[in-house]
Amino acid sequence: MSDVRESPLLSPELLAQLERLELVTRKVFRGRMKGERRSKRKGQSVEFADFRNYVAGDDLRQLDWNLYARLDKLIIKLFTEEEDLHFYTLIDASMSMDFGEPTKLEYAKQLAAALGFIGLVRADRVRIETLGQGPGERSPILRGRASMWRLLQHVSAIQPDETTSLSEGVKNFCLRNRGRGVVVFISDLMDKAGYESALRYFVSHQVDCFVIQVLSQEELEPDVKGDLKLVDCEDADVAEITVSAPLLSRYQQTLNAFTQGAQEFCTRRGMHYMLANNRMPVEELIARHLRRRGLVR
């Protein structure tokens, strides 16, 4: 645990706040192992949940014989079942994420590590991947507090050097991971081909998806002026511009339309969307905004 508390990704103060949280989902997924969360399904446990009438095929061991003696009816006792949650984080590690202070990728890595820690504390199955992984490449599945150092090593090693498109990266992720669960996709959503086809793969994969668009303060409120030569960090495309007040106004309108369009696209398809500033503390993002959206409690 000493390695965890010395990690630059997760401070001791942040860990103390994360300890009290739990990942949740709106959907019911069948976990592979017993966990620490209450399932919406009913199963075998020591905690009573409810009664229902017996139907042919039910386990006779679950009959309440005391009620049968009193009511002359066959009644089944139901118990709260505990199960693990499949929790995935998919990080966009393209060159466009290597911008800002801290960079959008560093912010994404800290957020992924924080959410992964919450999952490990609650015995969930945690997997963190990047867009650049091929369909045959898999990141380790982590479970339990003892896996925390492996999670931090894995996340810390992620570098901004991937050239995979959003659509191809999400498609490969869905091919690699057949298990259903919660997926948190962290990206700036910047792709000249658009983000729509990529997000549609999550819809067809039937996961509980949270899209967190991370933009830097410099992108949200650019402080530039004069004649500039802009070079695309991913394909080296060059554009020469003269920054003026009308140009900055058009930029803000375009940016607002871009983020609002992404939010509407996600909402219409049952996905959660959130815009995050790289200057927003991760603990505030999780404890306030992601709790409000139902990812943690």
C-alpha positions in Angstrom: 0.0 0.0 0.0 3.0 2.3 0.4 3.6 2.3 -3.3 0.0 3.4 -3.8 0.2 6.3 -1.4 3.4 7.5 -3.1 1.9 7.5 -6.6 1.6 10.9 -8.3 -1.8 9.8 -9.7 -3.5 9.3 -6.4 -2.7 11.4 -3.3 -3.4 10.1 0.2 -6.2 12.7 0.5 -7.8 11.6 -2.7 -7.6 7.9 -1.6 -9.3 8.7 1.7 -12.3 10.2 -0.2 -12.5 7.4 -2.7 -12.6 4.7 0.0 -16.2 5.7 0.8 -17.5 5.5 -2.7 -19.0 2.7 -4.8 -19.5 2.2 -8.5 -23.1 1.7 -9.6 -25.0 0.9 -12.7 -28.6 1.4 -13.9 -28.6 -1.9 -15.7 -28.6 -5.5 -14.4 -25.5 -7.5 -15.4 -24.7 -11.1 -14.3 -21.4 -11.0 -12.6 -19.0 -13.9 -12.7 -18.0 -14.0 -9.0 -19.4 -13.0 -5.7 -18.7 -9.4 -4.9 -19.5 -6.8 -2.3 -22.5 -5.0 -4.0 -26.2 -5.7 -3.7 -27.6 -7.1 -6.9 -31.0 -6.2 -8.3 -31.4 -9.9 -9.0 -32.5 -12.2 -6.2 -30.4 -15.2 -5.2 -28.8 -17.0 -2.3 -27.4 -15.0 0.6 -27.9 -14.6 4.3 -29.8 -11.3 3.9 -33.6 -11.7 3.4 -35.2 -9.7 0.6 -38.8 -10.8 -0.1 -41.4 -13.6 -0.5 -43.1 -14.9 -3.6 -45.4 -17.8 -4.5 -43.8 -21.1 -5.5 -43.8 -22.1 -9.2 -42.8 -25.4 -10.7 -39.1 -25.8 -10.9 -38.2 -23.6 -7.9 -35.6 -24.9 -5.4 -37.6 -26.7 -2.7 -34.9 -25.8 -0.2 -36.1 -22.2 -0.4 -39.6 -23.0 0.8 -40.8 -21.4 4.0 -42.3 -24.4 5.8 -43.5 -22.2 8.7 -45.6 -20.2 6.4 -46.9 -23.4 4.7 -48.0 -24.7 8.1 -49.9 -21.5 8.8 -51.3 -20.6 5.4 -51.3 -23.9 3.6 -49.5 -22.1 0.7 -46.1 -22.8 -0.8 -44.0 -19.7 -0.4 -40.4 -19.1 -1.6 -38.0 -17.0 0.4 -35.9 -14.6 -1.6 -32.5 -13.2 -0.5 -30.3 -10.4 -1.7 -27.6 -11.6 -4.0 -24.2 -10.0 -4.1 -22.2 -9.8 -7.3 -19.2 -8.2 -8.9 -19.4 -5.5 -11.5 -17.5 -5.5 -14.8 -15.9 -2.0 -14.9 -14.0 -0.8 -18.0 -12.2 2.5 -18.7 -11.3 3.3 -22.2 -8.7 6.1 -22.6 -8.0 8.1 -25.7 -4.2 8.2 -25.9 -3.9 10.1 -29.2 -1.6 13.0 -29.7 -4.4 15.5 -29.4 -4.7 14.4 -25.7 -1.1 15.6 -25.1 -2.1 19.2 -24.6 -2.8 21.5 -21.7 -1.4 21.8 -18.2 -1.9 19.2 -16.9 -2.3 17.5 -20.3 -5.7 16.0 -21.1 -4.1 12.6 -21.1 -2.6 13.0 -17.6 -6.0 14.1 -16.3 -7.6 11.1 -18.0 -5.1 8.7 -16.4 -5.7 10.2 -12.9 -9.4 9.9 -13.4 -9.1 6.3 -14.6 -6.9 5.3 -11.7 -9.3 6.9 -9.2 -12.3 5.1 -10.6 -10.4 1.9 -10.9 -9.4 2.2 -7.2 -13.1 2.5 -6.2 -13.8 -0.7 -8.2 -11.0 -2.6 -6.6 -12.0 -1.6 -3.1 -15.5 -3.1 -3.8 -14.1 -6.3 -5.4 -15.3 -5.3 -8.9 -13.6 -6.6 -12.0 -11.5 -3.6 -13.4 -9.9 -3.3 -16.8 -8.3 -0.1 -18.2 -7.5 0.0 -21.9 -6.6 2.5 -24.6 -7.9 3.1 -28.1 -4.7 2.0 -29.7 -4.9 -1.6 -28.6 -5.7 -4.1 -31.4 -8.6 -6.6 -31.2 -6.3 -9.3 -29.9 -4.6 -7.2 -27.3 -6.0 -7.4 -23.8 -5.1 -5.5 -20.6 -5.1 -7.4 -17.3 -8.3 -7.9 -15.4 -7.8 -6.6 -11.9 -9.7 -7.4 -8.7 -9.2 -6.6 -5.1 -7.0 -4.1 -3.2 -3.9 -6.2 -3.8 -4.1 -5.4 -7.5 -3.8 -1.6 -6.9 -0.1 -1.4 -7.6 -0.6 -3.3 -11.0 -3.3 -0.8 -11.9 -1.1 2.2 -11.2 1.8 0.7 -13.1 -0.4 0.0 -16.1 -2.0 3.4 -16.1 1.3 5.3 -15.5 2.8 3.6 -18.6 0.2 4.9 -21.0 1.8 7.4 -23.4 0.3 9.8 -26.0 1.5 8.1 -29.2 -1.5 6.3 -30.6 -2.9 7.1 -34.1 -6.0 4.9 -34.1 -9.2 6.7 -35.0 -12.0 6.9 -32.5 -14.2 4.6 -34.5 -11.6 1.9 -35.0 -10.4 2.1 -31.4 -13.9 1.7 -29.9 -14.7 -1.1 -32.4 -11.6 -3.0 -31.3 -12.5 -2.5 -27.6 -15.9 -4.0 -28.2 -14.4 -7.0 -30.0 -11.9 -7.6 -27.1 -14.5 -7.2 -24.3 -17.6 -9.3 -24.7 -18.6 -9.0 -21.1 -21.3 -6.4 -20.3 -20.9 -3.8 -17.6 -20.0 -0.1 -17.1 -17.7 1.6 -19.6 -16.2 5.0 -19.0 -14.8 6.5 -22.2 -12.4 9.4 -21.6 -11.6 11.4 -24.7 -11.5 14.9 -26.2 -13.7 13.4 -29.0 -11.5 15.2 -31.6 -11.4 13.2 -34.8 -11.8 14.6 -38.3 -14.0 11.7 -39.1 -16.3 12.5 -36.2 -17.2 10.7 -33.0 -20.7 9.5 -33.9 -19.7 6.1 -35.4 -17.5 5.4 -32.5 -20.2 6.0 -29.9 -22.7 3.9 -31.8 -20.5 0.8 -31.1 -21.1 1.3 -27.4 -24.9 1.4 -28.0 -24.8 -1.9 -30.0 -22.6 -3.4 -27.3 -25.4 -2.8 -24.7 -23.2 -1.4 -21.9 -23.9 1.3 -19.4 -21.7 3.9 -21.0 -20.4 7.2 -19.6 -18.7 9.5 -22.1 -16.4 12.1 -20.4 -15.1 14.7 -22.8 -11.9 16.2 -21.4 -10.9 19.6 -22.8 -8.1 21.9 -21.6 -8.6 25.4 -20.2 -6.6 26.7 -23.3 -9.2 25.1 -25.6 -12.2 26.3 -23.6 -10.9 29.9 -23.3 -8.0 30.4 -25.7 -5.8 33.4 -24.8 -4.1 34.0 -28.1 -3.9 36.9 -30.6 -2.1 38.0 -33.7 -0.9 35.9 -36.7 -0.5 32.2 -35.9 0.4 29.1 -37.8 -1.5 26.1 -36.4 -0.1 22.6 -37.0 -2.3 19.5 -36.4 -0.4 17.3 -33.9 -1.8 14.1 -35.5 -1.6 14.6 -39.2 0.7 17.7 -39.5 -2.0 19.7 -41.4 -1.2 23.4 -41.4 -3.5 26.4 -41.1 -2.5 30.1 -40.9 -4.9 32.4 -39.1 -5.1 35.9 -37.8 -6.7 35.9 -34.4 -9.3 38.7 -33.9 -12.3 39.2 -31.6 -14.8 38.1 -34.3 -12.7 34.9 -34.9 -12.6 34.1 -31.2 -16.4 34.6 -31.0 -16.9 32.2 -33.9 -14.6 29.7 -32.2 -16.6 29.8 -29.0 -19.8 29.3 -31.0 -18.3 26.4 -32.8 -17.0 24.9 -29.6 -20.3 25.2 -27.9 -22.1 23.6 -30.8 -19.5 20.7 -30.7 -19.9 19.9 -27.0 -23.7 20.4 -27.0 -24.0 18.2 -30.1 -22.0 15.5 -28.3 -24.2 15.8 -25.2 -27.4 15.5 -27.3 -26.1 12.6 -29.3 -25.3 10.7 -26.1 -28.5 11.5 -24.3 -30.7 10.4 -27.2 -29.0 7.0 -27.1 -29.1 6.4 -23.4 -25.5 7.3 -22.7 -24.3 9.7 -20.0 -22.2 12.7 -21.2 -20.1 15.1 -19.2 -17.7 17.8 -20.2 -14.6 18.1 -17.9 -12.1 20.8 -17.7 -8.5 19.6 -17.1 -8.2 22.1 -14.2 -11.2 20.6 -12.3 -9.9 18.5 -9.4 -10.6 14.8 -10.0 -12.1 14.4 -6.5 -14.7 17.2 -7.4 -15.4 15.6 -10.7 -16.1 12.2 -9.1 -17.8 13.2 -5.8 -20.1 15.8 -7.3 -20.6 15.5 -11.0 -20.3 11.7 -11.5 -22.3 11.1 -8.4 -25.0 13.3 -9.7 -25.0 11.3 -13.0 -25.2 8.0 -11.1 -21.8 6.4 -11.7 -20.8 6.5 -8.0 -22.6 6.7 -4.7 
